[in-house]
Amino acid sequence: MCGLAGVVDLNGTRKPDPVMLRRMGDALWHRGPDDDGLLVEAGIGLAHRRLSIVGANNGHQPLFNEDRSVAAIFNGELFDYPERKRELEAKGHVFSTNTDSEILVHLYEEHGENLFPYLKGQFAFVLVDLRRRVVLMARDRVGICPLFWSRQGDLLYFGSEIKALIASGAVAPKVDPRGLDQIFTFFALSGRRTMFENVQAIAPGHYLKIAWRSDGKAAEPVERKYWDFDFPDWGEEENLSEEAAIEAFEAVFSRAVEIRLRADAPVTGYLSGGVDSSYALAVATRLNGGSLQSFTAQIPALGLDESEQACATARLLGNGGERITLVEAGASLIADTYPALVTAAESPVLDTSCAASYALARAVRMNGHKAVITGEGGDEGLAGYVWFKIREKARTLDIGDAFRPSTAISRIARKLMVKNRSFAELARIDGIIGGPHAQSIMYNLVSSARDRYYSADIKQQLGDHVAYEDIDIDLERVSRWHPLNRSLYLGYKVHLAGMLLTHKGDRVAMSNSVETRYPYLDEDVVALMSRLPPKLKLNGLKDKYVLRRAAERLLPQEVAWRPKAMFRAPLAESFFTSGASYVDELLSESSLKATSYFDVARVRDGVQQLKSGKSTGRDTFTNLGMVGVITAQLWHHLYLGGGLCELSEANFALPSASRRAAAE
């Protein structure tokens, strides 16, 4: 993985300032401490920071085709590069590096703008065709690698992280209230919207095209979709027997793991007590001919610690104690890590277990590694969360799509849980997303904190806008799918892209110069899981059915069928039991009034409840909301000028030498 940054003059004439470009690249030093590169041409400037994993010795970027008419900077991995390279060389293409990234420019020579079906892996890139005067900016299918942009007049600034845009000096950081509302509805930002006004992400499975005009007028960036998750029409799922489905899953998943073990240095793995990471590591161990170094979070809280089960699985896979690294993630670590976590995420972070993910990535790097295999994506593809079971149970009352009492039950339940939400608003939300879905009750509970804590000013700015309006869903297409697949689709689009691949994925990993690899999100694995009949995903109350049946062949029954446990850490109480002084400062009356995001009296009342110990398990979503308040205040302090607490505000204009010293 790497860091990309730069600027495009939409008029196609001006050469960008190299000093500014270098500053933008330096803001991403953590994404690529191994090398840096620059390209300045009329109309475009590219800056690259490299984390060298494949082709470590000669993969300097920008990359070029043979006659240097096509240039590109690339972030990510194209896992089938040996096979693609042989195909391209057979067609006469000449390679100058051993890196996987170089196949990009040659695939563009072959296929032009239609190269995306030939890109297998995780990626973000910026490519410029200097002869045809075209720029392409793209993200991978599921949204593993980030890419942001902001138009300022006739200049378009871009970067792997928003830090690079701010470092340009041309993009002034300012809050987008609708971005804040996404956080307080979905845990995270999942689509194009960010926490920053006039800064947006390129959506997963999309690319931005800029074609310079010959008449001297400014080009208009055009966003195009090249891929989206898809499912068969209801009743037309692949007709596989259970045994055939298990064998198909084994084959495609084994290939996904095999190509993700390709690197110039050993690949490690994250290991929890669940079947997803256990099966991924079991397959990797079999293919690798020996165990992988594994990293496990140890959460010292009743009912949340899976480290004992993870260590037992590691021993089964042949990992002795020296091959397992336990990272304790208690209240002190959570509070101490959150400033770095929010800096990395560039947004508030509601889920405190993300601090444990940050600590895991830091441990990987401290142990001298750069790449790690993870288990994300199995729950999203094979209905692993409890809310899928609840929704499917309620749906047993439905008769096809014609008679659906489960819809009324869902709305009544949501109304009872959040009493000030009207039935009209609930019906409107369901209409926007073609629901209700399995996640509807959960998101309803999460968003109860917005009603409790938002200030009158924020509520007025939001008006009748709801975060669901930002989700890109083709309702006509979705309506043809089985209801379980509709919910899986929403999980892929929102929870996966927003939470797991950002706050627990790329941002925390790359902040520590570590690349995360996701075999469950391999294109072929996703396609197979999507085609399977729903009963092979959720069989009664047996979630991830085909995965668990496959896991039986490599792991003991108790591991293969271990119930799903959410990876969680203690919530808001972590900040008040750790003694972190910055928390009280962020929640002071003066700081709350300075941001004007939240109702001062209600926040102060919530703080007193938590400090007094009167908060109970029934207040989980209230406490989750309090984490949101704390981290929104922290985000504001770090990114919008400081002054709220003792912590230093973020400074993205530091030269790379200073940034390197701070990281080390």
C-alpha positions as CSV (number, residue, x, y, z in Angstrom):
1,M,0.0,0.0,0.0
2,C,1.1,3.6,-0.6
3,G,0.1,7.2,-0.5
4,L,-1.1,9.2,-3.5
5,A,-1.4,13.0,-3.7
6,G,-1.5,15.7,-6.3
7,V,-3.3,18.3,-8.3
8,V,-5.0,18.6,-11.7
9,D,-5.4,21.9,-13.5
10,L,-8.7,21.4,-15.2
11,N,-7.6,23.9,-17.9
12,G,-4.7,21.5,-18.6
13,T,-2.0,24.3,-18.9
14,R,-0.5,25.2,-15.6
15,K,2.4,23.3,-14.0
16,P,1.8,22.7,-10.3
17,D,4.3,23.9,-7.7
18,P,6.7,21.0,-6.8
19,V,7.2,22.4,-3.3
20,M,3.4,22.1,-2.7
21,L,3.3,18.6,-4.1
22,R,6.2,17.5,-1.9
23,R,4.3,18.9,1.1
24,M,1.2,17.0,0.1
25,G,3.2,13.8,-0.2
26,D,5.0,14.4,3.1
27,A,1.6,14.5,4.8
28,L,1.3,10.8,3.8
29,W,4.7,9.7,5.0
30,H,3.2,7.0,7.2
31,R,1.6,5.4,4.1
32,G,4.9,5.1,2.3
33,P,8.1,5.5,4.4
34,D,10.3,3.6,2.0
35,D,10.4,5.8,-1.1
36,D,8.9,8.9,-2.7
37,G,8.4,10.2,-6.2
38,L,7.2,13.3,-8.1
39,L,6.0,14.1,-11.6
40,V,5.2,17.6,-12.8
41,E,3.7,18.2,-16.2
42,A,1.5,20.8,-17.8
43,G,-1.9,20.4,-16.2
44,I,-0.9,17.8,-13.5
45,G,1.4,17.1,-10.6
46,L,1.7,13.6,-9.0
47,A,3.3,12.9,-5.6
48,H,3.8,9.3,-4.3
49,R,4.9,7.7,-1.1
50,R,5.8,4.0,-1.3
51,L,5.5,1.1,1.1
52,S,7.5,-1.5,-0.7
53,I,6.0,-5.0,-0.4
54,V,6.3,-6.5,-4.0
55,G,9.2,-5.6,-6.2
56,A,10.8,-3.9,-3.2
57,N,14.1,-3.1,-5.0
58,N,12.9,-1.4,-8.2
59,G,9.3,-0.3,-7.8
60,H,9.9,3.5,-7.8
61,Q,6.8,5.6,-8.8
62,P,5.4,7.3,-10.8
63,L,5.4,4.3,-13.2
64,F,5.5,4.7,-17.0
65,N,4.7,2.7,-20.2
66,E,7.5,2.1,-22.7
67,D,7.4,5.5,-24.4
68,R,6.5,7.4,-21.2
69,S,3.2,8.7,-22.7
70,V,1.3,7.1,-19.8
71,A,2.1,7.7,-16.2
72,A,0.5,6.4,-13.0
73,I,0.8,6.4,-9.2
74,F,-0.7,3.3,-7.5
75,N,-1.7,2.3,-4.0
76,G,-2.6,-1.3,-3.2
77,E,-1.8,-4.8,-4.6
78,L,-2.8,-6.5,-7.9
79,F,-2.5,-10.0,-6.6
80,D,-2.5,-11.9,-10.0
81,Y,0.3,-9.8,-11.4
82,P,2.6,-12.7,-12.3
83,E,-0.1,-14.2,-14.6
84,R,-1.1,-10.8,-16.0
85,K,2.6,-9.8,-16.6
86,R,3.2,-13.0,-18.6
87,E,0.1,-12.3,-20.7
88,L,1.2,-8.7,-21.4
89,E,4.8,-9.7,-22.2
90,A,3.4,-12.2,-24.7
91,K,1.7,-9.3,-26.4
92,G,5.0,-7.4,-26.6
93,H,4.9,-5.1,-23.6
94,V,8.2,-4.4,-21.9
95,F,8.4,-4.1,-18.2
96,S,11.1,-2.1,-16.3
97,T,10.3,-3.1,-12.7
98,N,9.3,-6.2,-10.8
99,T,6.4,-4.6,-9.0
100,D,2.8,-5.6,-9.4
101,S,1.8,-2.0,-9.9
102,E,3.4,-1.7,-13.4
103,I,0.9,-4.0,-15.0
104,L,-1.6,-1.0,-14.6
105,V,0.0,1.2,-17.3
106,H,0.3,-1.7,-19.7
107,L,-3.3,-2.8,-19.1
108,Y,-4.3,0.7,-19.9
109,E,-2.3,0.5,-23.2
110,E,-4.3,-2.6,-24.1
111,H,-7.8,-1.7,-22.8
112,G,-7.9,2.1,-22.2
113,E,-10.7,3.1,-20.0
114,N,-12.1,-0.4,-20.0
115,L,-9.2,-1.9,-18.0
116,F,-11.1,-2.4,-14.7
117,P,-12.2,-6.0,-15.3
118,Y,-8.5,-7.0,-15.6
119,L,-7.6,-5.4,-12.2
120,K,-7.7,-8.1,-9.5
121,G,-7.0,-6.9,-6.0
122,Q,-7.3,-3.8,-3.9
123,F,-6.3,-0.4,-5.3
124,A,-6.5,3.3,-5.7
125,F,-4.7,4.9,-8.6
126,V,-4.3,8.1,-10.6
127,L,-3.3,7.6,-14.3
128,V,-2.6,10.2,-16.8
129,D,-2.5,9.7,-20.6
130,L,-0.3,12.5,-21.7
131,R,-0.9,11.9,-25.4
132,R,-4.7,11.7,-25.2
133,R,-4.9,14.3,-22.4
134,V,-7.0,12.2,-20.1
135,V,-6.7,11.6,-16.3
136,L,-8.4,8.6,-14.5
137,M,-8.7,8.4,-10.7
138,A,-10.1,5.1,-9.4
139,R,-10.8,2.9,-6.3
140,D,-11.2,-0.8,-6.0
141,R,-14.5,-2.6,-6.1
142,V,-15.3,-2.8,-2.4
143,G,-13.5,0.3,-1.1
144,I,-10.4,-1.1,0.6
145,C,-8.1,1.7,-0.6
146,P,-9.2,5.3,-0.1
147,L,-9.0,8.3,-2.5
148,F,-10.4,11.8,-1.9
149,W,-10.7,14.9,-4.0
150,S,-11.7,18.5,-3.7
151,R,-12.3,21.1,-6.5
152,Q,-11.1,24.6,-5.8
153,G,-12.0,26.8,-8.8
154,D,-10.3,25.2,-11.8
155,L,-7.9,23.1,-9.7
156,L,-8.7,19.6,-8.4
157,Y,-6.7,18.4,-5.4
158,F,-6.6,14.7,-4.6
159,G,-5.0,12.4,-2.0
160,S,-5.2,9.0,-0.3
161,E,-6.1,10.9,2.8
162,I,-7.6,14.3,3.4
163,K,-4.4,15.3,5.2
164,A,-2.7,15.7,1.8
165,L,-5.5,18.1,0.6
166,I,-5.2,20.2,3.7
167,A,-1.4,20.2,3.4
168,S,-1.7,21.8,-0.1
169,G,-2.9,25.0,1.6
170,A,-5.7,25.3,-0.9
171,V,-8.3,23.2,0.9
172,A,-9.5,24.8,4.1
173,P,-10.9,22.3,6.6
174,K,-14.5,23.0,7.6
175,V,-17.1,20.7,9.0
176,D,-19.9,19.1,6.9
177,P,-22.8,18.6,9.3
178,R,-24.2,15.8,7.1
179,G,-20.9,13.9,7.5
180,L,-21.3,14.2,11.3
181,D,-24.8,12.8,10.9
182,Q,-23.6,9.8,9.0
183,I,-21.3,9.0,11.9
184,F,-24.2,9.2,14.3
185,T,-26.4,7.0,12.1
186,F,-24.1,4.3,10.6
187,F,-21.0,4.4,13.0
188,A,-18.9,5.7,10.1
189,L,-18.8,7.4,6.7
190,S,-19.5,4.9,3.9
191,G,-19.9,6.7,0.6
192,R,-18.7,9.9,-1.0
193,R,-19.4,12.2,1.9
194,T,-16.6,13.1,4.4
195,M,-16.5,15.1,7.6
196,F,-15.1,18.0,5.6
197,E,-17.2,20.4,3.5
198,N,-16.3,20.3,-0.2
199,V,-14.2,17.2,0.1
200,Q,-15.5,13.9,-1.2
201,A,-14.4,10.3,-1.6
202,I,-14.4,8.5,-4.9
203,A,-17.0,5.8,-4.2
204,P,-16.0,2.1,-4.2
205,G,-16.3,0.6,-7.7
206,H,-16.1,4.1,-9.3
207,Y,-13.6,6.2,-11.2
208,L,-13.3,9.9,-12.0
209,K,-12.5,10.9,-15.5
210,I,-11.0,14.2,-16.5
211,A,-10.6,14.9,-20.2
212,W,-8.8,18.1,-21.0
213,R,-10.5,20.2,-23.6
214,S,-8.9,21.5,-26.7
215,D,-10.8,24.9,-26.5
216,G,-9.0,25.9,-23.3
217,K,-12.1,25.7,-21.2
218,A,-12.0,23.9,-17.9
219,A,-12.7,20.2,-18.0
220,E,-15.6,18.8,-15.9
221,P,-14.7,15.8,-13.8
222,V,-17.2,12.9,-14.5
223,E,-17.7,10.0,-12.1
224,R,-18.5,6.6,-13.6
225,K,-19.4,3.3,-12.0
226,Y,-17.6,0.3,-13.3
227,W,-18.7,-2.3,-10.7
228,D,-21.2,-2.9,-7.8
229,F,-22.2,-5.9,-5.6
230,D,-24.8,-8.0,-7.4
231,F,-27.1,-10.9,-6.5
232,P,-29.3,-13.2,-8.6
233,D,-33.0,-12.5,-8.8
234,W,-35.0,-14.2,-6.1
235,G,-35.3,-17.9,-6.9
236,E,-32.6,-17.8,-9.5
237,E,-29.7,-18.4,-7.1
238,E,-27.1,-21.0,-8.2
239,N,-28.5,-24.5,-7.8
240,L,-25.7,-26.1,-6.0
241,S,-25.9,-29.1,-3.7
242,E,-24.5,-28.5,-0.2
243,E,-21.4,-30.6,-0.9
244,A,-20.8,-28.9,-4.3
245,A,-21.1,-25.5,-2.6
246,I,-18.6,-26.4,0.1
247,E,-16.1,-27.6,-2.5
248,A,-16.6,-24.5,-4.7
249,F,-16.1,-22.3,-1.6
250,E,-12.9,-24.2,-0.6
251,A,-11.4,-23.8,-4.1
252,V,-12.1,-20.1,-4.6
253,F,-11.2,-19.1,-1.1
254,S,-7.9,-21.2,-1.2
255,R,-7.0,-19.3,-4.4
256,A,-7.8,-16.0,-2.7
257,V,-5.5,-16.7,0.2
258,E,-2.8,-18.1,-2.0
259,I,-2.4,-15.0,-4.0
260,R,-2.5,-12.8,-0.9
261,L,0.5,-14.6,0.4
262,R,2.6,-13.2,-2.4
263,A,5.1,-10.6,-1.1
264,D,8.8,-10.1,-0.8
265,A,8.5,-10.5,2.9
266,P,6.5,-12.8,5.2
267,V,2.8,-12.1,5.5
268,T,1.3,-12.2,9.0
269,G,-2.3,-12.6,10.2
270,Y,-4.9,-11.2,12.6
271,L,-6.5,-13.9,14.7
272,S,-9.6,-13.6,16.8
273,G,-11.7,-16.4,18.4
274,G,-14.1,-16.5,15.5
275,V,-14.3,-18.8,12.5
276,D,-13.6,-16.2,9.8
277,S,-10.0,-15.4,10.8
278,S,-9.4,-18.9,12.1
279,Y,-10.3,-20.4,8.7
280,A,-8.3,-17.8,6.8
281,L,-5.2,-18.6,8.9
282,A,-5.8,-22.3,8.6
283,V,-5.8,-22.1,4.8
284,A,-2.8,-19.8,4.8
285,T,-0.9,-22.3,7.1
286,R,-1.7,-25.2,4.7
287,L,-0.6,-23.2,1.7
288,N,2.4,-21.7,3.4
289,G,3.8,-25.0,4.6
290,G,4.0,-23.6,8.1
291,S,2.3,-21.3,10.5
292,L,2.1,-17.5,10.1
293,Q,3.0,-15.1,12.8
294,S,-0.4,-14.1,14.3
295,F,-1.6,-11.0,16.3
296,T,-4.5,-11.1,18.7
297,A,-6.2,-8.3,20.7
298,Q,-6.7,-9.0,24.4
299,I,-9.6,-7.0,25.9
300,P,-9.6,-7.2,29.7
301,A,-13.4,-7.0,30.1
302,L,-15.9,-9.6,31.0
303,G,-17.4,-11.2,27.9
304,L,-15.3,-9.3,25.4
305,D,-11.9,-11.1,25.5
306,E,-11.4,-13.8,22.8
307,S,-7.7,-14.1,23.3
308,E,-7.9,-17.5,25.0
309,Q,-9.9,-19.0,22.1
310,A,-7.5,-17.3,19.6
311,C,-4.4,-18.7,21.3
312,A,-6.0,-22.2,21.3
313,T,-6.6,-22.0,17.6
314,A,-3.1,-20.7,17.0
315,R,-1.6,-23.7,18.8
316,L,-3.8,-26.0,16.7
317,L,-2.3,-24.4,13.6
318,G,1.2,-25.1,14.9
319,N,2.0,-21.7,16.3
320,G,4.1,-21.9,19.4
321,G,4.0,-19.1,22.0
322,E,6.8,-17.3,20.1
323,R,4.5,-17.0,17.0
324,I,1.6,-15.3,18.8
325,T,1.6,-11.7,19.8
326,L,-1.1,-10.6,22.3
327,V,-1.9,-6.9,22.4
328,E,-3.8,-5.8,25.6
329,A,-6.4,-3.2,24.8
330,G,-7.7,-1.9,28.1
331,A,-9.2,1.4,29.1
332,S,-5.8,3.2,29.2
333,L,-4.8,2.0,25.8
334,I,-8.1,3.1,24.4
335,A,-7.9,6.6,25.8
336,D,-4.2,7.0,25.0
337,T,-4.7,5.7,21.4
338,Y,-7.8,7.7,20.4
339,P,-6.0,11.0,19.4
340,A,-3.8,9.0,17.0
341,L,-6.9,6.9,15.9
342,V,-9.0,10.0,15.1
343,T,-6.1,11.6,13.3
344,A,-5.7,8.5,11.2
345,A,-9.5,8.1,10.5
346,E,-10.0,11.8,9.8
347,S,-13.4,11.5,11.5
348,P,-15.0,10.7,14.8
349,V,-14.8,7.0,15.7
350,L,-17.6,5.6,17.7
351,D,-16.4,2.0,18.0
352,T,-13.8,1.8,20.7
353,S,-12.5,-1.6,19.5
354,C,-10.9,0.4,16.6
355,A,-8.3,1.4,19.2
356,A,-7.4,-2.3,19.6
357,S,-7.2,-2.5,15.8
358,Y,-4.8,0.4,15.8
359,A,-2.7,-1.3,18.5
360,L,-2.6,-4.5,16.5
361,A,-1.3,-2.7,13.4
362,R,1.3,-1.0,15.5
363,A,2.4,-4.4,17.0
364,V,2.7,-5.8,13.4
365,R,5.0,-3.0,12.4
366,M,7.1,-3.1,15.6
367,N,7.7,-6.8,14.9
368,G,9.2,-5.9,11.6
369,H,6.2,-6.8,9.3
370,K,4.3,-4.9,6.6
371,A,1.4,-7.1,5.5
372,V,-1.3,-8.9,7.3
373,I,-4.3,-11.2,6.3
374,T,-7.6,-10.4,8.0
375,G,-11.0,-12.0,8.3
376,E,-13.2,-9.0,7.4
377,G,-15.9,-9.7,4.8
378,G,-17.1,-13.1,5.8
379,D,-19.9,-11.7,8.1
380,E,-21.1,-9.4,5.3
381,G,-21.2,-12.1,2.6
382,L,-22.6,-14.9,4.7
383,A,-24.9,-13.3,7.2
384,G,-22.7,-13.5,10.3
385,Y,-24.3,-10.9,12.4
386,V,-27.2,-11.4,14.8
387,W,-29.4,-8.8,13.1
388,F,-29.6,-11.1,10.0
389,K,-31.1,-13.8,12.2
390,I,-33.6,-11.5,13.8
391,R,-34.8,-10.2,10.5
392,E,-35.1,-13.6,8.8
393,K,-37.1,-14.9,11.8
394,A,-39.5,-11.9,11.6
395,R,-39.8,-12.6,7.8
396,T,-41.3,-16.0,8.4
397,L,-44.6,-14.2,8.9
398,D,-44.4,-12.8,5.3
399,I,-45.9,-14.3,2.2
400,G,-43.6,-13.4,-0.6
401,D,-43.4,-9.6,-1.3
402,A,-47.2,-9.3,-1.3
403,F,-48.0,-9.7,2.4
404,R,-45.2,-8.4,4.7
405,P,-46.3,-8.0,8.3
406,S,-42.6,-8.0,9.2
407,T,-42.3,-4.4,7.8
408,A,-45.0,-3.2,10.3
409,I,-43.3,-5.1,13.1
410,S,-39.9,-3.5,12.3
411,R,-41.4,0.0,12.3
412,I,-43.3,-0.5,15.5
413,A,-40.2,-1.9,17.2
414,R,-38.1,1.1,16.0
415,K,-40.8,3.5,17.2
416,L,-40.9,1.9,20.7
417,M,-37.1,2.1,21.0
418,V,-36.8,5.7,19.9
419,K,-40.2,7.3,20.8
420,N,-39.6,10.7,19.2
421,R,-39.2,9.1,15.8
422,S,-42.4,9.3,13.7
423,F,-43.8,6.5,11.7
424,A,-43.7,8.8,8.7
425,E,-39.9,9.3,9.0
426,L,-39.4,5.5,9.4
427,A,-41.5,4.8,6.3
428,R,-39.5,7.5,4.4
429,I,-36.2,5.8,5.5
430,D,-37.5,2.4,4.4
431,G,-38.5,3.9,1.0
432,I,-35.0,5.3,0.5
433,I,-33.2,2.0,1.0
434,G,-35.9,-0.5,-0.1
435,G,-36.3,-1.8,3.4
436,P,-36.6,-2.4,6.2
437,H,-33.4,-4.4,6.3
438,A,-31.7,-6.5,8.9
439,Q,-29.7,-3.5,10.1
440,S,-32.7,-1.1,10.4
441,I,-33.3,-1.6,14.1
442,M,-29.5,-1.3,14.9
443,Y,-29.1,1.9,13.0
444,N,-32.3,3.2,14.5
445,L,-30.8,2.6,18.0
446,V,-27.4,4.1,17.0
447,S,-29.1,7.3,15.7
448,S,-31.0,7.7,19.0
449,A,-27.9,9.5,20.2
450,R,-28.3,12.2,17.6
451,D,-31.7,13.0,19.0
452,R,-30.3,13.0,22.6
453,Y,-27.1,15.0,22.1
454,Y,-27.4,17.2,18.9
455,S,-27.6,20.9,19.5
456,A,-30.5,23.0,18.1
457,D,-28.1,24.6,15.7
458,I,-27.0,21.2,14.1
459,K,-30.6,20.0,14.0
460,Q,-31.5,23.2,12.1
461,Q,-28.6,22.8,9.7
462,L,-29.7,19.2,8.9
463,G,-33.3,20.1,8.5
464,D,-35.2,17.0,7.3
465,H,-32.1,15.4,5.7
466,V,-31.4,11.8,6.8
467,A,-28.1,10.0,6.3
468,Y,-29.8,7.3,4.3
469,E,-30.2,9.7,1.4
470,D,-26.4,9.4,0.8
471,I,-26.5,5.7,0.1
472,D,-26.2,4.8,-3.6
473,I,-28.8,2.1,-4.1
474,D,-30.5,1.0,-7.4
475,L,-33.9,0.2,-5.8
476,E,-35.4,-1.4,-8.9
477,R,-32.5,-3.9,-9.1
478,V,-32.4,-4.5,-5.4
479,S,-36.1,-5.2,-5.3
480,R,-35.6,-8.3,-7.4
481,W,-33.3,-10.0,-4.8
482,H,-34.1,-12.3,-1.9
483,P,-34.7,-10.2,1.2
484,L,-31.6,-11.6,2.9
485,N,-29.4,-10.5,0.0
486,R,-30.9,-7.0,0.2
487,S,-29.7,-6.8,3.7
488,L,-26.3,-8.2,2.8
489,Y,-26.0,-5.6,0.1
490,L,-26.7,-2.8,2.6
491,G,-24.1,-4.2,4.9
492,Y,-21.5,-4.3,2.1
493,K,-22.3,-0.7,1.1
494,V,-22.4,0.8,4.6
495,H,-20.9,-1.2,7.5
496,L,-18.1,-2.9,5.5
497,A,-16.9,0.2,3.5
498,G,-17.5,2.7,6.3
499,M,-16.5,0.9,9.4
500,L,-14.5,-2.3,8.8
501,L,-12.4,-1.1,5.8
502,T,-11.8,2.4,7.2
503,H,-11.8,2.7,11.0
504,K,-10.6,-0.9,11.4
505,G,-8.9,-1.4,8.1
506,D,-6.8,0.9,5.9
507,R,-6.6,4.0,8.0
508,V,-5.4,2.3,11.3
509,A,-3.1,-0.1,9.4
510,M,-1.6,2.5,7.1
511,S,-1.1,4.9,9.9
512,N,1.4,2.3,11.1
513,S,2.7,1.5,7.6
514,V,1.0,-1.8,7.4
515,E,-1.0,-3.3,4.5
516,T,-4.2,-5.3,5.3
517,R,-5.3,-8.1,2.9
518,Y,-8.8,-9.5,2.7
519,P,-9.4,-12.9,1.1
520,Y,-13.1,-12.8,1.9
521,L,-13.3,-9.7,-0.3
522,D,-11.6,-11.3,-3.3
523,E,-13.7,-10.7,-6.4
524,D,-14.3,-14.3,-7.0
525,V,-15.1,-15.1,-3.4
526,V,-17.6,-12.2,-3.3
527,A,-19.2,-13.4,-6.5
528,L,-19.6,-17.0,-5.3
529,M,-21.0,-16.0,-1.9
530,S,-23.5,-13.7,-3.7
531,R,-24.7,-16.5,-6.1
532,L,-25.3,-19.1,-3.3
533,P,-28.8,-19.9,-2.2
534,P,-29.7,-18.0,1.0
535,K,-30.0,-21.2,3.0
536,L,-26.3,-21.9,2.5
537,K,-25.5,-18.5,4.1
538,L,-28.1,-18.5,6.9
539,N,-29.4,-22.0,7.6
540,G,-32.1,-21.5,10.3
541,L,-30.0,-20.0,13.1
542,K,-26.7,-21.3,11.7
543,D,-24.9,-18.3,10.2
544,K,-22.1,-18.5,7.7
545,Y,-23.2,-22.0,7.0
546,V,-21.0,-22.9,3.9
547,L,-17.9,-21.3,5.6
548,R,-18.4,-23.3,8.8
549,R,-18.9,-26.5,6.8
550,A,-15.7,-25.9,5.0
551,A,-13.9,-25.0,8.2
552,E,-14.9,-28.4,9.7
553,R,-12.4,-29.9,7.3
554,L,-9.4,-28.0,8.7
555,L,-10.4,-27.0,12.2
556,P,-12.1,-28.7,15.2
557,Q,-15.9,-28.6,15.5
558,E,-15.7,-26.2,18.5
559,V,-13.8,-23.7,16.4
560,A,-15.8,-24.1,13.1
561,W,-19.1,-23.7,15.0
562,R,-18.1,-21.2,17.7
563,P,-20.9,-18.6,17.9
564,K,-20.3,-15.2,16.4
565,A,-19.0,-12.7,19.0
566,M,-18.8,-9.1,18.0
567,F,-15.3,-7.6,18.3
568,R,-16.0,-5.0,21.0
569,A,-14.3,-3.1,23.7
570,P,-15.7,-1.1,26.6
571,L,-17.4,2.1,25.4
572,A,-17.5,5.6,26.9
573,E,-16.5,4.4,30.3
574,S,-13.0,3.7,29.0
575,F,-12.4,7.5,28.7
576,F,-13.5,8.2,32.3
577,T,-11.7,5.3,34.1
578,S,-8.4,6.0,32.3
579,G,-7.8,9.4,33.8
580,A,-7.2,11.0,30.4
581,S,-7.4,14.7,31.1
582,Y,-8.1,15.7,27.5
583,V,-11.5,14.1,27.8
584,D,-12.8,16.4,30.5
585,E,-11.4,19.4,28.6
586,L,-13.2,18.4,25.4
587,L,-16.5,18.0,27.3
588,S,-16.2,21.2,29.3
589,E,-19.0,23.8,28.8
590,S,-16.6,26.2,27.0
591,S,-15.4,23.5,24.5
592,L,-18.9,22.3,23.8
593,K,-20.1,25.8,23.2
594,A,-17.1,26.5,20.9
595,T,-18.0,23.7,18.5
596,S,-21.8,24.1,18.9
597,Y,-22.4,20.5,17.7
598,F,-24.0,19.3,20.9
599,D,-26.5,20.2,23.6
600,V,-24.3,21.2,26.5
601,A,-26.8,20.3,29.3
602,R,-27.5,16.9,27.9
603,V,-23.9,16.1,27.4
604,R,-23.0,17.2,30.9
605,D,-25.8,15.1,32.3
606,G,-24.5,12.1,30.3
607,V,-21.0,12.6,31.7
608,Q,-22.2,12.7,35.2
609,Q,-24.2,9.5,34.8
610,L,-21.1,7.7,33.4
611,K,-18.8,9.1,36.2
612,S,-21.2,8.1,38.9
613,G,-21.5,4.5,37.6
614,K,-25.2,4.8,37.1
615,S,-25.0,3.9,33.4
616,T,-26.2,0.3,32.8
617,G,-26.1,-2.2,30.0
618,R,-29.4,-0.8,28.8
619,D,-27.6,2.4,28.0
620,T,-25.3,0.9,25.5
621,F,-26.4,3.1,22.6
622,T,-26.4,6.2,24.8
623,N,-22.8,5.4,25.8
624,L,-22.0,4.8,22.1
625,G,-23.3,8.2,21.4
626,M,-21.2,9.7,24.2
627,V,-18.1,8.2,22.4
628,G,-19.3,10.0,19.3
629,V,-19.5,13.3,21.3
630,I,-16.0,12.9,22.7
631,T,-14.5,11.9,19.4
632,A,-16.3,14.6,17.4
633,Q,-14.9,17.2,19.8
634,L,-11.5,15.5,19.5
635,W,-11.8,15.6,15.6
636,H,-12.7,19.3,15.7
637,H,-9.7,20.0,18.0
638,L,-7.3,18.1,15.8
639,Y,-8.5,19.3,12.4
640,L,-10.3,22.6,12.8
641,G,-7.9,24.7,14.8
642,G,-7.3,23.3,18.3
643,G,-8.1,25.2,21.5
644,L,-10.4,22.6,23.0
645,C,-7.9,20.6,25.1
646,E,-4.2,20.2,26.0
647,L,-3.4,18.0,23.0
648,S,-1.5,19.4,20.0
649,E,-3.6,20.0,16.9
650,A,-2.6,18.1,13.8
651,N,0.0,19.7,11.6
652,F,0.2,18.3,8.0
653,A,2.7,20.8,6.8
654,L,5.6,19.0,8.6
655,P,8.5,17.9,6.3
656,S,9.0,14.2,6.0
657,A,12.0,14.2,8.3
658,S,10.0,15.6,11.1
659,R,7.1,13.3,10.4
660,R,9.4,10.3,10.4
661,A,10.9,11.4,13.8
662,A,7.5,11.8,15.3
663,A,6.4,8.3,14.1
664,E,9.5,6.7,15.4
